[in-house]
Amino acid sequence: MKRAAAVLLAAARVLLVVLAIGGVARAEEIKMVGVITKIDISGPDAKVATATLKDTKSEKTVDITVKDDLTLDKFKDHRIVEGDEIRCKYEVKDGKNVSNYFRKTAGC
């Protein structure tokens, strides 16, 4: 009887751990395709830029914060400019839409 209770208690503990780990809050990744309406770079040494995209499906504008060096270089070199169609994945962090993926739909 004690053995069955110990096994049941161990199984309950394992279940609680699995649920606790699985329930960890993760930011949801949002995907969109849109046209760039505005790009703000705060100087030549900038490590952050903000691109405003107009969603092709909903026609809403979304401000995306871009931090990766490759995309920032494309902004500075004018390989990505206003009017380009962009495929983007982003997460909401601290109230900002921070990009994880930011590429032209036709390729760069």
Summary of the structure (lengths in Angstrom):
residues: 108
radius of gyration: 21.8
end to end distance: 68.0
largest distance: 74.0
contacts: 261
relative contact order: 0.19
helix: 27%
strand: 40%
